[in-house]
């Protein structure tokens, strides 16, 4: 299990909103984004354990967001 803060979720949500704006897609609510973010985290973590096709096709901006989350989580654990 990977824990995240609301601040981390909100930061990832803002990144998602910016990406949606650039591609002309409609924004979703933060609560609609939450399960997507949790799935993203799960797929990202699974990619370290196997060749996860879903994780391999993730947009770079989402990977960067998860990497930052992981770095923050590791720093908090120390």
N, C-alpha and C positions, 0 to 999 in steps of 0.2 A: 504494500500500500504506500502511496506517495501522498503526503499531505501538502496542501497549498493554502495560502492565505487569500482573503478576499481581495487584497491589494494586488496580488499576482494575477488573480482571475480578471480583475478589472483592467489591468494592463494588457493582458492577452485579448480581452474583449475590444479594447480600443484599437489594437493592431488589426483585429478582424474587421472592425467597422471601417477602418481606413482602406483595407484591401477590398472590401465590398464596394466602397465608394469608387475606387479606381476602376473596378470591373463593371460598374453600373448595376450591381445587385442590391436588393433591398436589405436594410439592416434587420437583424433579429434582436430580440430583447436579451438582456443579460441572463435571465433565467433560461431562455432557450439555448443560449450559448454554453451554459454550465455543463450539460451532459456532453456536448461536443468537445469541450476542453478536457473533460475527464477521460473521454474516449481517446483523445489525442495523446494525453499523458500515458495512458495504458498502452497504446500502440507503439509509442516512442520507447517505452521501457521494454516492451516485447522485442523490439528491433535489436536490442542489445543481446538478446538470448537466441534469436533465430532470424532467418531471412523473412521478415514480415513484409508482405507485398504492400499492405496498406501504409505502413510506416515509410516504405521506400518511395512512395508517391506523394509524401506530404510537401506542401509548399515550404519554401525556405524560410519565410517569415515566421511560420509556426514552429519550425524546428529551432530557430533562434530563440523564440520565446520560451520553449521548453528547456533549452540549454541554460538559459538565464535562471529559470526556476530551479533547475537541478543545482546550479552553482550556489544559489541562495540557500537552498535546503541543506546542502553539504556544509556551508559556512555556519549555518545556525546550529548544526549538530555538534560542531567542535567546541 
